[in-house]
Amino acid sequence: MIIAVDAAGGDYAPHEIIKGAIKAAQEFDVEIALVGRKNVLRVMLDKDKAARKLNINIVEASQVIAFDEHPMKAVKNKPDSSIVVGINLVKNGEADAFVSAGSTGAVFCAAMLSLGVKQGVERPAIGCLLDALSSYPALLVDAGANVECRPQHLLEFARLGSEYSRSLLGIKSPTVGLLNIGTENTKGTKLVQETFQLLTEAKDINFYGNIEGHDIGRRTVDVIVTDGFTGNVVIKTIEGLNDNFLAAARQIGHIFTSISQHRGRDLLRDIGLGALTKRMDYTEFGGAGLLGINGNVIIAHGRSQAKAIKSAIALARQTVEGDNKVAQNSKEGSNKHGKDRRR
């Protein structure tokens, strides 16, 4: 398996990207293709003795798309950017997945232009795992790709989220909840009310009904559907709360460390907060999948450092493996039906 990694995208590129790629290559059975300026990346890799023994290659990309550039214009004007080159590796079958902490808009546009969308999909969406370390994490779709939506788009998001949950998490019949301000079908905007009706009528979706904000933390459903504007606000609110909690937990750890002989991390673990702080740390799961395109693309947080990049590569690996299982099952099912027909 080959995972292409954008070595030029993100606030801490390329140093932290390289460190995360090295850790991923050490821990996972994957080949890493770092995409960026070859002369820079080669010097940095040569400084790390461990990297010399790992299956890490470099793919030249002389241009970089900045966060403040217009996504579509940048993709068209910078064909040799790390994002475009990385996406094209997936398109040409030279990589099984692409991971980037660069401009989300640019990754989205490049994927749309080069990879195209799956049949029946009008709007690809970002699927973000919530509490990814639990046995059955919830998936929020859309987490920011589509700010303005129609009911039909949210119906697509429900289908994409259900498909991703089945392939990635192995949930046979994922429950789908529509994020709203109340559980009644008369509540919410016109968009939500019309989407509720579409989801109710969809026979291929296990629709739970409307859910409210407090249901997100209760793990009421497997897939949470909303428009990209609301979804992005939800994700960033959760990130902010988690950051504040983790900062407070670290302060408590420092205090305990200064007055005892135990490390703060050990004390947090002993009083039951160790697992909780780990679950609330976004670096543990690293990124979000771009759903609905013909290829595997993982969008990492712009402020990702080594641990988050390693986790994003792990998610990319898991996504590819899930797709392979679905394809294999489909092939076996097709062969079985063919034998039945011959009988």
C-alpha positions as CSV (number, residue, x, y, z in Angstrom):
1,M,0.0,0.0,0.0
2,I,1.3,3.4,-1.0
3,I,0.1,6.5,0.9
4,A,1.0,9.9,-0.7
5,V,1.6,12.7,1.9
6,D,1.6,16.4,1.2
7,A,4.9,17.4,2.7
8,A,4.3,21.1,1.9
9,G,0.8,21.6,3.4
10,G,0.1,22.7,6.9
11,D,1.3,25.2,9.5
12,Y,4.3,23.0,10.5
13,A,5.3,21.7,7.1
14,P,7.7,20.2,6.2
15,H,9.4,19.3,9.5
16,E,6.4,17.9,11.4
17,I,5.0,16.2,8.2
18,I,8.2,14.3,7.7
19,K,8.4,13.3,11.4
20,G,4.8,12.0,11.2
21,A,5.5,10.1,8.0
22,I,8.6,8.5,9.5
23,K,6.6,7.3,12.5
24,A,3.8,6.0,10.3
25,A,6.3,4.1,8.1
26,Q,7.8,2.6,11.3
27,E,4.5,1.5,12.8
28,F,2.3,0.6,9.8
29,D,2.9,-1.7,6.8
30,V,2.7,1.1,4.2
31,E,5.0,2.8,1.8
32,I,5.1,6.6,2.1
33,A,5.4,9.0,-0.9
34,L,6.3,12.4,0.3
35,V,5.2,15.1,-2.1
36,G,7.1,18.4,-2.1
37,R,10.5,20.0,-3.1
38,K,12.8,17.1,-3.5
39,N,16.0,18.9,-2.6
40,V,14.6,20.1,0.7
41,L,12.9,16.8,1.7
42,R,16.0,14.7,0.8
43,V,18.2,16.8,3.1
44,M,15.8,16.5,6.0
45,L,15.3,12.7,5.5
46,D,19.1,12.1,5.3
47,K,19.4,13.7,8.7
48,D,17.3,11.0,10.3
49,K,19.1,7.7,10.5
50,A,15.9,5.7,11.0
51,A,14.3,7.2,7.8
52,R,17.1,5.8,5.6
53,K,16.0,2.3,6.4
54,L,12.3,3.0,5.8
55,N,10.2,2.7,2.6
56,I,9.8,6.4,2.1
57,N,10.1,8.0,-1.4
58,I,10.0,11.5,-2.6
59,V,7.8,12.9,-5.4
60,E,8.8,16.3,-6.8
61,A,6.3,19.2,-6.5
62,S,7.9,22.6,-7.0
63,Q,4.8,24.7,-6.0
64,V,2.8,25.3,-2.8
65,I,-0.8,26.4,-2.4
66,A,-1.2,28.8,0.5
67,F,-4.2,28.8,2.8
68,D,-5.2,32.3,1.7
69,E,-5.2,31.6,-2.0
70,H,-8.5,31.1,-3.9
71,P,-8.8,27.3,-4.0
72,M,-10.0,26.8,-7.6
73,K,-7.7,29.4,-9.1
74,A,-4.7,28.0,-7.2
75,V,-5.4,24.5,-8.3
76,K,-5.6,25.6,-12.0
77,N,-2.6,28.0,-11.8
78,K,-0.3,25.7,-9.9
79,P,-0.4,22.3,-11.6
80,D,2.9,21.4,-9.9
81,S,1.7,22.1,-6.4
82,S,2.0,19.4,-3.8
83,I,-1.8,19.1,-3.6
84,V,-2.3,18.6,-7.3
85,V,0.6,16.3,-7.7
86,G,-0.5,14.2,-4.8
87,I,-4.1,13.9,-6.0
88,N,-2.8,12.9,-9.5
89,L,-0.8,10.1,-7.9
90,V,-4.1,8.6,-6.7
91,K,-5.7,9.3,-10.1
92,N,-2.9,7.5,-12.0
93,G,-2.9,4.5,-9.6
94,E,0.6,5.4,-8.2
95,A,-0.8,5.8,-4.7
96,D,-3.7,4.2,-2.8
97,A,-4.5,7.4,-0.8
98,F,-3.5,11.0,-0.4
99,V,-3.1,12.8,3.0
100,S,-2.9,16.6,3.2
101,A,-2.9,19.2,6.0
102,G,-2.9,22.0,3.4
103,S,-5.8,24.1,2.1
104,T,-9.0,22.1,2.5
105,G,-10.6,24.1,-0.4
106,A,-7.7,23.3,-2.7
107,V,-7.7,19.6,-1.8
108,F,-11.5,19.5,-2.4
109,C,-11.2,21.3,-5.8
110,A,-8.2,19.2,-7.0
111,A,-10.0,16.0,-6.0
112,M,-13.2,17.1,-7.9
113,L,-11.3,18.0,-11.0
114,S,-8.8,15.1,-11.2
115,L,-10.6,12.2,-9.5
116,G,-14.2,13.1,-10.3
117,V,-17.3,12.1,-8.2
118,K,-18.8,8.7,-7.8
119,Q,-21.9,7.9,-9.9
120,G,-25.0,9.4,-8.4
121,V,-23.1,12.0,-6.3
122,E,-23.6,15.7,-6.9
123,R,-21.7,17.1,-3.9
124,P,-18.8,15.3,-2.2
125,A,-18.7,15.9,1.5
126,I,-16.2,15.7,4.4
127,G,-16.9,12.9,6.9
128,C,-15.4,13.6,10.3
129,L,-15.2,10.9,13.0
130,L,-16.2,12.0,16.5
131,D,-14.5,10.1,19.3
132,A,-12.6,8.1,16.9
133,L,-10.9,5.9,19.5
134,S,-14.1,4.3,20.7
135,S,-15.3,1.0,19.3
136,Y,-18.1,2.7,17.4
137,P,-17.4,6.4,16.7
138,A,-20.0,8.6,15.2
139,L,-19.5,10.1,11.8
140,L,-20.5,13.7,11.0
141,V,-21.3,14.6,7.4
142,D,-20.8,17.3,6.1
143,A,-18.0,18.9,8.2
144,G,-17.4,21.9,6.0
145,A,-17.2,21.2,2.2
146,N,-20.7,22.5,1.3
147,V,-21.9,25.7,3.0
148,E,-25.1,26.0,1.1
149,C,-27.1,22.8,0.5
150,R,-30.4,21.5,-0.9
151,P,-32.4,18.6,0.7
152,Q,-31.1,16.3,-2.0
153,H,-27.5,17.0,-1.0
154,L,-28.2,16.1,2.6
155,L,-29.8,12.9,1.4
156,E,-26.6,12.1,-0.5
157,F,-24.6,12.9,2.7
158,A,-26.7,10.3,4.5
159,R,-25.9,7.7,1.9
160,L,-22.2,8.6,1.7
161,G,-21.9,8.5,5.5
162,S,-23.7,5.1,5.7
163,E,-21.4,3.7,3.1
164,Y,-18.3,5.0,4.8
165,S,-19.4,3.6,8.2
166,R,-20.0,0.2,6.7
167,S,-16.6,0.0,4.9
168,L,-14.5,1.7,7.5
169,L,-16.2,0.7,10.8
170,G,-17.9,-2.5,9.8
171,I,-21.4,-1.3,10.9
172,K,-23.8,-3.3,8.8
173,S,-26.8,-1.0,9.1
174,P,-25.7,2.5,10.4
175,T,-28.3,4.6,12.0
176,V,-28.6,8.1,10.5
177,G,-29.7,11.2,12.5
178,L,-30.6,14.6,11.1
179,L,-29.1,17.4,13.2
180,N,-31.9,19.8,14.2
181,I,-33.1,22.1,17.0
182,G,-35.7,19.6,18.0
183,T,-36.8,16.0,17.5
184,E,-40.2,16.9,16.0
185,N,-40.4,16.8,12.2
186,T,-42.0,20.2,12.2
187,K,-39.0,21.8,13.8
188,G,-36.1,23.5,12.0
189,T,-35.5,25.3,8.7
190,K,-37.2,24.5,5.4
191,L,-34.0,22.7,4.4
192,V,-34.1,20.4,7.4
193,Q,-37.9,19.8,7.2
194,E,-37.7,18.8,3.5
195,T,-34.6,16.6,4.2
196,F,-36.5,14.9,7.0
197,Q,-39.2,13.8,4.5
198,L,-36.6,12.6,2.0
199,L,-34.8,10.5,4.6
200,T,-38.0,9.1,5.9
201,E,-38.9,7.9,2.4
202,A,-35.5,6.5,1.5
203,K,-35.6,2.7,1.8
204,D,-31.8,2.3,1.7
205,I,-31.2,4.5,4.8
206,N,-31.7,3.4,8.4
207,F,-33.1,6.8,9.4
208,Y,-33.4,7.3,13.2
209,G,-35.0,10.8,13.0
210,N,-34.0,14.2,14.1
211,I,-31.3,14.6,16.8
212,E,-30.3,17.6,18.8
213,G,-26.9,19.0,19.7
214,H,-26.7,17.2,23.0
215,D,-27.2,13.9,21.2
216,I,-23.8,14.2,19.6
217,G,-22.0,13.5,22.8
218,R,-24.4,10.7,23.7
219,R,-23.6,8.7,20.7
220,T,-27.3,8.4,19.7
221,V,-26.7,7.5,16.0
222,D,-23.9,6.3,13.8
223,V,-24.1,9.0,11.2
224,I,-25.0,12.7,11.9
225,V,-26.1,14.6,8.8
226,T,-26.1,18.3,8.4
227,D,-25.1,21.1,6.0
228,G,-21.4,22.0,5.8
229,F,-21.9,25.4,7.5
230,T,-23.5,23.9,10.6
231,G,-21.2,20.9,10.6
232,N,-18.1,23.0,10.5
233,V,-19.3,25.1,13.4
234,V,-20.1,21.9,15.4
235,I,-16.6,20.5,14.7
236,K,-14.8,23.6,15.7
237,T,-16.9,24.1,18.8
238,I,-16.0,20.6,19.9
239,E,-12.3,21.2,19.1
240,G,-12.3,24.4,21.2
241,L,-13.9,22.7,24.1
242,N,-11.5,19.8,23.9
243,D,-8.5,22.1,23.7
244,N,-9.6,23.9,26.8
245,F,-10.2,20.6,28.6
246,L,-6.8,19.2,27.6
247,A,-5.1,22.4,28.6
248,A,-6.7,22.3,32.1
249,A,-5.8,18.6,32.4
250,R,-2.2,19.3,31.6
251,Q,-2.1,22.1,34.2
252,I,-3.5,19.7,36.8
253,G,-0.8,17.2,35.7
254,H,1.9,19.8,36.2
255,I,0.6,20.7,39.6
256,F,0.5,17.1,40.8
257,T,4.0,16.6,39.3
258,S,5.4,19.5,41.3
259,I,4.0,18.2,44.7
260,S,4.5,14.5,44.2
261,Q,6.9,12.0,42.8
262,H,4.5,10.8,40.2
263,R,4.3,12.2,36.7
264,G,1.1,14.1,35.9
265,R,0.3,11.8,33.1
266,D,0.4,8.8,35.4
267,L,-1.9,10.5,38.0
268,L,-4.4,11.5,35.3
269,R,-4.5,7.9,34.3
270,D,-4.9,6.6,37.8
271,I,-7.9,8.8,38.5
272,G,-9.5,7.8,35.2
273,L,-8.8,10.9,33.1
274,G,-6.1,9.4,31.0
275,A,-8.4,7.6,28.6
276,L,-10.7,10.6,28.4
277,T,-7.9,13.1,27.5
278,K,-6.8,10.7,24.8
279,R,-10.2,10.5,23.3
280,M,-10.6,14.3,23.3
281,D,-7.2,14.8,21.5
282,Y,-7.7,15.4,17.8
283,T,-4.2,14.3,17.1
284,E,-5.3,10.7,17.9
285,F,-7.4,10.4,14.7
286,G,-5.7,13.0,12.6
287,G,-8.1,13.8,9.8
288,A,-11.4,13.5,7.9
289,G,-12.3,11.6,4.8
290,L,-13.4,13.3,1.6
291,L,-16.5,11.2,0.7
292,G,-18.1,10.8,-2.7
293,I,-15.0,11.0,-4.9
294,N,-13.3,8.3,-7.0
295,G,-10.3,7.9,-4.7
296,N,-9.2,7.9,-1.1
297,V,-8.3,11.4,0.3
298,I,-7.8,12.3,3.9
299,I,-7.9,16.0,5.0
300,A,-5.8,16.7,8.1
301,H,-6.0,19.7,10.3
302,G,-3.9,22.7,9.2
303,R,-2.1,22.7,12.6
304,S,-1.3,19.1,12.5
305,Q,2.1,18.1,13.9
306,A,3.8,14.7,13.7
307,K,1.4,12.7,15.9
308,A,-1.7,14.0,13.9
309,I,0.0,13.3,10.6
310,K,0.8,9.7,11.7
311,S,-2.8,9.3,12.7
312,A,-4.1,10.7,9.4
313,I,-1.9,8.2,7.6
314,A,-3.4,5.4,9.8
315,L,-6.9,6.6,8.8
316,A,-5.9,6.6,5.1
317,R,-4.6,3.0,5.5
318,Q,-7.8,1.9,7.3
319,T,-9.9,3.6,4.6
320,V,-8.1,1.8,1.8
321,E,-8.4,-1.6,3.6
322,G,-12.2,-0.9,4.1
323,D,-12.6,-0.2,0.4
324,N,-10.7,-3.3,-0.5
325,K,-12.9,-5.5,1.7
326,V,-16.1,-4.0,0.1
327,A,-14.7,-4.6,-3.4
328,Q,-13.7,-8.2,-2.4
329,N,-17.1,-8.9,-0.9
330,S,-18.8,-7.5,-4.0
331,K,-16.6,-9.6,-6.3
332,E,-17.3,-12.8,-4.3
333,G,-21.1,-12.0,-4.3
334,S,-21.0,-11.5,-8.1
335,N,-19.1,-14.8,-8.6
336,K,-21.6,-16.6,-6.3
337,H,-24.6,-15.3,-8.3
338,G,-22.8,-16.2,-11.5
339,K,-22.4,-19.8,-10.3
340,D,-26.0,-19.9,-9.2
341,R,-27.2,-18.8,-12.6
342,R,-25.0,-21.5,-14.3
343,R,-26.6,-24.1,-12.2
